[in-house]
């Protein structure tokens, strides 16, 4: 979708606006919601699982936020979610795109229950048959099928001290340098493949992502989503780099796995230019997040300045 619209300004604006507006409502929704995540749960898909009251995962669940690797940023509310994980696990997941399995998701607080995949059909039937959205009843039903999790000894979650030591550094360059130093120590063979992927990622995407997650620690959910909306639109507009399109081309379309980043290295990424993608829009062009429960449906795309301007363009075209 993003790649197809690369030559047409703001061709994806409506779907981006609607997605971030939806993300807010998923977080704020008061009724009991249950996600059954059985398989790949990455990026925007993960944003439909993690915030729910109950998120059920299996041994086949694979979670990742790999956006920085293609020149994008950790979006759909994950600058809020990752910034609230223990220590600097959020920076680690956002910058490396490291994958977590179902048990790791529960241990990290990104999912609520682990259910073996063979029990999932019965759980689904049980939930459908409840005929109630009562939170206690739903939780009790899930716990009939769920199991306690025990992490594998090699789980990355058992490497928290190393992650905190490296990913607490101020800049991406310092993080990589610290991670390289740890990679040379005995017993740290797991770092090599992760470090290799980190170094291959878009330098611009890495810098934007680190700053976004760090800012997220001091921001509300609404502030994070508004910021992420700006970042997404500015990245798609390629105001400082077209890495997003090069990353999609190299990693998902042509799959030559040889992206030509511009700028090509971290030291060439101008921090003043990075500032540009974080700059607020005019108030009427920001993502409109409802301020309280009484106006929870305010801010729909249909009522936004973007929809109004598009309607004017259509009218002018038809008049012409």
VOTI-304957 format. One line per 4 residues: for each residue x, y, z of N, C-alpha, C. Coordinates in steps of 0.001 Angstrom, whole numbers, plus 500000, padded with zeros to 6 digits. Layout:
BEGIN
X/Y/Z/X/Y/Z/X/Y/Z  ...
This chain:
BEGIN
500825/498800/500000/500000/500000/500000/500866/501260/500000  501798/501354/500967/502670/502524/501038/503500/502662/499765  504051/501526/499308/504943/501569/498149/504187/501978/496892  502982/501465/496725/502193/501797/495539/501851/503280/495485
501789/503919/496659/501424/505330/496689/502603/506278/496741  503812/505763/496481/505017/506579/496665/505090/507781/495727  504434/507696/494579/504508/508796/493609/503281/509697/493646  502430/509475/494639/501215/510280/494763/501125/510806/496192
501284/512106/496363/501345/512691/497702/500101/512368/498525  500355/511881/499731/499313/511628/500729/498252/510635/500266  498619/509723/499372/497646/508740/498892/497183/507809/500009  498009/507668/501057/497660/506768/502160/497196/507525/503399
497016/508836/503279/496719/509646/504459/495436/509200/505162  494400/508936/504395/493129/508566/505024/493248/507282/505832  493875/506258/505269/493974/504987/505990/494878/505122/507213  495925/505956/507110/496805/506191/508258/496037/506901/509370
495301/507931/509009/494515/508675/509999/493529/507737/510700  492809/506956/509912/491806/506058/510487/492455/505012/511400  493642/504536/511030/494308/503513/511831/494710/504054/513195  495298/505249/513229/495728/505805/514512/494535/506191/515379
493482/506682/514749/492260/507007/515489/491676/505728/516091  491711/504631/515301/491240/503337/515794/492108/502851/516952  493419/503033/516841/494326/502605/517915/493935/503240/519244  493596/504521/519205/493188/505188/520443/491951/504527/521030
490985/504208/520184/489739/503627/520679/489934/502194/521170  490862/501472/520583/491152/500125/521076/491716/500209/522498  492619/501153/522730/493185/501338/524065/492121/501787/525068  491215/502658/524623/490272/503295/525544/488940/502556/525667
488716/501560/524830/487421/500872/524798/487142/500203/526136  485942/500373/526653/485635/499901/528000/485063/498487/528043  484500/498014/526945/483954/496664/526940/485083/495636/526888  484803/494447/527374/485803/493382/527398/486126/492923/525976
487413/492946/525644/487871/492502/524333/488862/491353/524506  488823/490400/523580/489744/489268/523620/490394/489110/522252  491719/489019/522232/492448/488725/520996/493000/487312/521089  492798/486528/520044/493402/485204/519942/494481/485306/518869
495725/485431/519293/496840/485672/518369/497601/484371/518147  497377/483775/516997/497935/482453/516705/498698/482540/515389  499972/482898/515462/500770/483071/514258/501518/484387/514300  501804/484944/513131/502587/486175/513038/501756/487365/513506
502298/488102/514455/501621/489268/515026/502640/490393/515086  502742/491148/514007/503808/492140/513892/503270/493526/513569  504012/494544/513994/503708/495916/513623/502283/496311/513934  501575/496798/512894/500199/497229/513074/499297/496116/513564
499573/494881/513154/498782/493749/513633/498907/493570/515133  500113/493794/515647/500332/493669/517090/499554/494723/517864  499309/495874/517222/498569/496942/517901/497111/496574/518101  496639/495544/517408/495271/495064/517582/495191/493984/518651
496339/493583/519201/496383/492545/520223/496798/493082/521586  497928/493762/521634/498548/494121/522910/497646/494953/523825  496909/495964/523316/496142/496820/524228/494864/496192/524783  494434/495051/524230/493155/494484/524634/493184/494000/526083
492013/493939/526680/491910/493477/528067/492511/492083/528213  492212/491203/527255/492776/489857/527267/493377/489547/525901  494626/489149/525893/495291/488751/524656/495884/487365/524864  495388/486417/524083/495772/485014/524216/496762/484660/523113
497874/484062/523489/498901/483670/522525/499172/482174/522651  499849/481626/521637/500161/480199/521613/501647/480002/521337  502054/478739/521232/503455/478442/520927/503811/478821/519489  502805/479145/518676/503052/479524/517288/502999/481038/517070
502756/481783/518122/502704/483239/518012/504109/483809/517843  504249/484740/516911/505523/485427/516687/505253/486925/516670  505880/487633/517587/505691/489086/517719/506968/489819/517334  506797/490957/516666/507948/491799/516354/507466/493189/515961
508315/494179/516194/508074/495532/515676/509304/495909/514843  509335/495471/513580/510542/495587/512750/510609/496832/511873  509787/497839/512164/509636/498963/511233/510928/499721/510944  511791/499875/511948/513023/500647/511738/513900/500023/510658
513795/498713/510498/514650/498025/509526/514333/498419/508095  513125/498956/507853/512770/499363/506490/512685/500882/506342  513220/501615/507324/513218/503066/507200/511975/503728/507739  511205/502980/508530/509975/503519/509109/510215/503773/510595
509180/503733/511407/509326/503941/512848/508339/503040/513575  508562/502811/514851/507679/501968/515646/506388/502729/515897  505292/502274/515252/504077/503091/515212/502874/502385/515827  501693/502903/515534/500419/502341/516008/500372/502204/517528
500929/503197/518215/500885/503215/519669/502065/502558/520349  503010/502024/519585/504104/501297/520219/505199/502200/520790  505202/503483/520462/506128/504362/521187/505616/504540/522618  504325/504352/522816/503721/504371/524156/503933/503025/524850
503659/501936/524144/503748/500593/524730/505189/500218/525050  506085/500367/524079/507478/499964/524289/508161/500794/525374  507797/502052/525454/508466/502916/526435/508080/502565/527865  507077/501713/528028/506629/501326/529365/507001/499892/529729
507806/499252/528898/508305/497920/529218/509446/498030/530230  509776/496938/530906/510842/496987/531923/512174/497464/531348  512864/498286/532123/514192/498748/531720/514191/499366/530338  515112/498883/529501/515229/499401/528137/514887/498327/527110
514014/497398/527543/513550/496358/526624/512833/496973/525431  512107/498064/525660/511376/498715/524573/512285/499216/523471  513386/499867/523858/514340/500330/522848/514926/499147/522080  515225/498078/522804/515786/496884/522175/514834/496319/521120
513569/496134/521486/512601/495568/520551/512349/496499/519371  512295/497800/519636/511999/498763/518576/513146/498891/517580  514373/498896/518069/515523/499110/517186/515950/497843/516457  515849/496700/517113/516345/495458/516506/515264/494672/515777
513992/494923/516114/512927/494104/515536/512980/492674/516030  513639/492453/517175/513775/491102/517726/512404/490459/517918  512346/489164/517690/511081/488441/517786/510894/487837/519178  509653/487869/519638/509286/487217/520890/508262/486134/520583
508362/485015/521298/507354/483969/521135/506228/484173/522143  505250/483277/522117/504077/483446/522959/504391/483532/524441  505227/482631/524930/505551/482632/526351/506304/483902/526743  507169/484365/525859/507906/485602/526138/506972/486803/526181
505950/486788/525334/504989/487894/525333/504261/487995/526667  503869/486855/527206/503192/486860/528509/504155/487327/529595  505378/486825/529558/506368/487199/530570/506700/488682/530519  506667/489257/529315/506998/490678/529151/505810/491592/529419
504626/491014/529589/503437/491820/529820/502779/492322/528548  503152/491748/527408/502568/492146/526129/501390/491257/525734  501149/490217/526490/499973/489356/526330/499565/488899/527723  498329/488437/527854/497841/488086/529193/497830/486589/529475
497626/485760/528431/497497/484323/528666/498178/483517/527565  498762/482386/527969/499329/481431/527019/498443/480193/526992  497972/479846/525793/497124/478668/525610/497724/477817/524495  497995/476533/524723/498513/475674/523656/497571/475689/522458
498136/475659/521267/497336/475832/520054/496244/474781/519901  496489/473563/520393/495470/472524/520232/494216/472808/521066  494345/473694/522059/493198/474040/522900/492456/475282/522403  493015/475946/521403/492446/477216/520959/491019/477081/520408
490724/476067/519579/489343/475938/519082/488322/475780/520206  488676/475014/521232/487753/474822/522348/487585/476109/523150  488679/476856/523297/488582/478140/523997/487658/479084/523239  487808/479113/521930/486962/479992/521125/485485/479623/521290
485189/478333/521259/483809/477886/521459/483309/478278/522846  484185/478144/523827/483809/478471/525209/483464/479949/525338  484274/480796/524711/484040/482240/524784/482748/482628/524066  482525/482034/522907/481301/482328/522160/480074/481904/522959
480206/480785/523654/479083/480260/524417/478808/480972/525723  479686/481874/526129/479486/482578/527400/478242/483452/527391  478002/484082/526258/476856/484986/526130/476908/486124/527144  478128/486534/527496/478309/487672/528393/479682/488283/528148
479760/489575/528371/481047/490251/528260/481627/490581/529616  481074/489975/530654/481565/490238/532003/483046/489873/532103  483847/490815/532568/485299/490636/532588/485728/489431/533416  485123/489251/534567/485498/488135/535441/485143/486802/534793
483978/486750/534152/483549/485512/533496/484466/485165/532329  484841/486175/531559/485727/485947/530417/487102/485481/530894  487628/486139/531910/488933/485748/532445/488908/484317/532960  487853/483962/533662/487727/482613/534203/487692/481573/533091
486982/481891/532006/486893/480961/530878/488258/480751/530234  488997/481830/530050/490327/481718/529438/491251/480889/530325  491149/481094/531620/492048/480399/532544/491749/478910/532657  490613/478466/532138/490346/477032/532064/491293/476351/531077
491818/477134/530137/492652/476580/529069/494111/477048/529132  494376/478117/529869/495716/478708/529859/496683/477947/530757  497971/478160/530493/499035/477524/531266/500014/478579/531755  500653/478295/532883/501726/479167/533351/502905/479055/532392
503659/480124/532261/504779/480103/531320/506106/479971/532057  506977/479191/531460/508353/479059/531922/509254/479403/530747  510076/480418/530915/510933/480858/529818/512069/479884/529572  512395/479721/528302/513582/478965/527921/514813/479685/528452
515812/478941/528837/517017/479543/529403/517697/480528/528475  517510/480355/527161/518151/481224/526179/517275/482401/525763  516131/482555/526398/515236/483655/526036/515934/484998/526180  515654/485887/525244/516246/487219/525293/515796/487966/526549
514664/487569/527113/514186/488229/528327/515074/487911/529527  515885/486877/529393/516858/486567/530445/518158/487353/530268  518187/488213/529259/519374/489026/528975/519130/490491/529333  518204/490728/530253/517785/492099/530555/518945/492986/530994
519874/492451/531762/520980/493286/532248/521845/493784/531093  522082/492922/530107/522866/493329/528933/522075/494338/528110  520796/494065/527927/519939/494978/527165/519917/496354/527819  519754/496391/529125/519710/497677/529827/521041/498410/529724
522128/497666/529824/523449/498286/529745/523679/498926/528380  523283/498227/527323/523559/498712/525967/522519/499711/525472  521250/499397/525678/520194/500190/525055/519754/501381/525903  520478/501616/526985/520272/502840/527760/521166/503965/527258
522088/503646/526350/523007/504659/525842/522238/505746/525098  522837/506920/525015/522118/508095/524530/521795/508050/523049  522700/507536/522232/522503/507563/520781/522524/506155/520198  522049/506034/518961/522080/504738/518282/523520/504272/518108
524404/505182/517749/525811/504821/517552/526421/504272/518839  526103/504894/519960/526630/504427/521246/526016/503089/521640  524752/502893/521294/524098/501611/521559/524804/500499/520795  525060/500731/519512/525723/499721/518686/527130/499431/519202
527861/500464/519569/529220/500277/520087/529204/499442/521363  528275/499728/522254/528167/498984/523504/527752/497539/523248  526838/497345/522303/526355/496007/521957/527485/495183/521338  528306/495832/520525/529466/495157/519927/530429/494682/521007
530632/495512/522015/531542/495145/523101/531018/493922/523854  529711/493876/524073/529115/492733/524766/529180/491471/523915  529090/491638/522593/529102/490485/521686/530406/489708/521773  531473/490388/522144/532772/489737/522219/533005/488948/523491
532059/489001/524410/532224/488309/525685/531681/486880/525609  532260/486012/526412/531866/484605/526418/530388/484451/526792  529702/483596/526054/528305/483315/526343/527321/484261/525689  527835/485207/524907/526954/486193/524278/526816/485981/522773
526852/484736/522355/526724/484436/520935/525391/484865/520344  524368/484994/521192/523038/485403/520718/523035/486811/520142  524027/487617/520531/524045/489019/520106/524390/489155/518627  525247/488281/518108/525731/488403/516735/524651/488607/515689
523678/487688/515583/522623/487852/514564/521779/489105/514785  521524/489438/516051/520729/490636/516348/521490/491887/515928  522770/491918/516236/523617/493058/515890/523733/493219/514376  523831/492100/513676/523928/492141/512217/522691/492799/511616
521517/492413/512113/520281/493013/511622/520187/494486/511960  520625/494843/513158/520602/496238/513595/521458/497108/512679  522629/496623/512332/523545/497390/511488/523045/497523/510050  522191/496597/509622/521670/496644/508255/520443/497542/508128
519908/497984/509257/518684/498782/509243/518940/500200/508749  517869/500871/508377/517957/502250/507909/518495/503157/509014  519600/503865/508785/520119/504792/509801/519095/505851/510195  518368/506359/509210/517344/507366/509505/516220/506757/510334
515771/505566/509950/514716/504891/510695/515115/504617/512132  516368/504238/512349/516852/503954/513700/516844/505212/514568  517309/506314/514012/517356/507556/514798/515955/508052/515145  515055/507993/514182/513684/508433/514437/513024/507534/515480
513233/506237/515356/512609/505277/516264/513101/505446/517695  514408/505578/517878/514941/505739/519230/514375/506993/519882  514370/508080/519159/513845/509330/519724/512363/509197/520067  511597/508553/519203/510161/508422/519430/509861/507610/520686
510554/506486/520863/510334/505657/522051/510776/506398/523310  511898/507090/523234/512381/507839/524402/511395/508949/524775  510887/509658/523786/509898/510701/524069/508623/510093/524649  508310/508876/524216/507090/508221/524664/507010/508035/526166
508153/507947/526822/508156/507756/528278/507527/508931/529012  507570/510092/528393/507037/511297/529030/505727/511741/528392  505177/510915/527497/503971/511308/526774/502793/510410/527122  501601/510971/526998/500375/510189/527163/500140/509377/525896
499180/508476/525942/498825/507715/524751/498427/508651/523615  497588/509641/523912/497138/510574/522875/498317/511322/522268  499246/511755/523102/500421/512475/522600/501285/511573/521728  501421/510313/522127/502207/509368/521324/501564/509140/519962
500255/508952/519934/499574/508700/518669/499623/509913/517745  499470/511106/518308/499578/512317/517488/500982/512440/516905  501976/512174/517726/503366/512221/517255/503598/511186/516162  503126/509956/516388/503328/508891/515411/502612/509196/514091
501457/509833/514169/500756/510241/512952/501615/511215/512148  502198/512207/512831/503090/513158/512145/504271/512435/511510  504890/511545/512299/506061/510825/511793/505711/510026/510544  504596/509322/510597/504205/508491/509460/503965/509332/508216
503210/510402/508360/502912/511248/507202/504192/511878/506655  505059/512372/507529/506296/513005/507067/507260/512005/506441  507295/510791/506984/508151/509759/506393/507622/509364/505017  506310/509205/504899/505729/508857/503601/505891/509988/502590
505947/511213/503083/506197/512355/502196/507676/512477/501840  508508/511654/502485/509957/511625/502224/510585/513002/502391  510206/513699/503470/510703/515065/503615/512185/515119/503973  512729/514024/504545/514178/514013/504793/514853/512797/504170
514081/511767/503831/514659/510560/503241/513542/509709/502648  513868/508991/501580/512904/508068/500960/513213/506627/501356  513870/506445/502498/514267/505105/502931/513089/504143/503055  511920/504636/503439/510766/503766/503596/510471/503010/502302
510571/503685/501185/510267/503052/499899/511403/502132/499448  512632/502533/499745/513771/501682/499420/513754/500423/500280  513386/500568/501548/513325/499414/502434/512254/498426/502008  511081/498936/501651/510002/498059/501186/510418/497349/499902
511047/498102/498993/511502/497500/497731/512471/496354/497975  513505/496640/498796/514597/495682/498969/514224/494479/499825  513331/494676/500787/513059/493612/501750/511746/492878/501530  510802/493498/500822/509505/492829/500666/509037/492669/499224
509568/493462/498297/509102/493373/496907/510124/492628/496043  511254/493253/495781/512285/492587/494982/513091/491594/495810  513121/491812/497115/513768/490899/498065/515234/490623/497735  515930/491667/497290/517366/491498/497075/518144/491693/498374
517439/492155/499422/518045/492367/500739/519285/493253/500675  519263/494195/499753/520403/495097/499596/519913/496540/499462  519269/497054/500500/518767/498430/500418/519903/499438/500339  519683/500485/499580/520660/501568/499466/520101/502762/500236
520479/502835/501512/519938/503876/502379/520505/505243/502023  519685/506260/502230/520111/507636/501968/519583/508537/503088  520496/508990/503960/521939/508792/504010/522308/507332/504348  523530/506925/503977/523915/505518/504115/524398/505110/505502
524810/506080/506323/525363/505757/507642/524805/506695/508703  524892/506258/509952/524351/507046/511060/524965/508432/511152  526273/508528/510933/526934/509821/511081/526530/510815/509995  525906/510315/508935/525459/511197/507854/524019/511677/508058
523337/511118/509048/521951/511523/509312/521971/512789/510157  521521/513878/509585/521537/515188/510237/520427/515263/511291  520817/515465/512552/519827/515532/513629/518855/516692/513445  519319/517778/512839/518418/518906/512579/517329/518505/511589
517676/517640/510644/516673/517168/509691/515711/516189/510363  516233/515385/511276/515356/514479/512028/514310/515286/512788  514717/516452/513291/513769/517329/513995/512552/517645/513129  512761/517737/511821/511689/518151/510922/510505/517184/510942
510780/515882/511053/509668/514923/511005/508875/514910/512309  509434/515510/513360/508746/515568/514651/507963/516868/514839  508123/517818/513939/507476/519115/514107/505956/518986/514070  505258/519643/515006/503787/519585/515016/503198/520173/513744
502053/519637/513339/501288/520213/512243/500445/521364/512806  499774/522082/511925/498781/523036/512392/497705/522290/513160  497080/522933/514127/496141/522255/515021/495068/521486/514261  494549/522058/513181/493474/521387/512446/493977/520204/511628
495306/520090/511468/495878/518993/510688/496455/517881/511556  496381/518052/512870/496825/516993/513768/495783/515871/513806  496200/514697/514250/495254/513630/514540/494338/514117/515658  493043/514028/515444/492089/514544/516424/491666/513431/517384
492211/513471/518593/491922/512463/519611/490836/512993/520547  489768/512222/520794/488730/512676/521730/489326/512979/523100  488887/514071/523703/489456/514493/524983/488816/513808/526176  487578/513330/526039/486936/512638/527152/485851/511709/526627
485281/510928/527534/484311/509906/527159/483055/510502/526529  482710/511719/526915/481487/512339/526406/481571/512695/524924  482794/512797/524413/482942/513127/522988/483834/512096/522307  483652/510825/522690/484576/509773/522268/484575/509533/520765
483519/509938/520053/483495/509717/518612/483921/510956/517830  484353/511992/518541/484869/513173/517851/486181/512830/517142  486515/513629/516153/487806/513466/515496/487829/512470/514366  486664/511940/513975/486630/511005/512857/487239/511639/511611
487778/510792/510751/488382/511304/509517/487386/512140/508723  486124/511697/508689/485109/512401/507908/484937/513855/508344  485273/514133/509619/485119/515486/510148/486436/516253/510205  487494/515671/509656/488815/516291/509739/489040/517289/508611
490059/518121/508793/490421/519094/507758/490877/518395/506487  491455/517192/506643/491924/516454/505467/490749/516042/504582  489683/515538/505199/488511/515121/504430/487861/516321/503755  487807/517444/504470/487220/518661/503909/487987/519131/502684
489318/519121/502779/490136/519585/501654/490010/518650/500459  489915/517341/500711/489757/516394/499612/488418/516579/498917  487383/516880/499700/486066/517105/499119/486076/518349/498232  486794/519385/498667/486906/520599/497855/487609/520314/496533
488651/519493/496598/489374/519130/495379/488460/518380/494417  487664/517448/494961/486744/516686/494116/485704/517605/493466  485195/518557/494251/484203/519482/493712/484790/520346/492608  486024/520816/492833/486679/521644/491824/486932/520854/490549
487277/519572/490723/487535/518723/489555/486260/518501/488755  485147/518266/489477/483879/518030/488784/483369/519303/488119  483613/520459/488768/483192/521734/488184/483993/522057/486930  485277/521611/486970/486131/521893/485819/485751/521057/484621
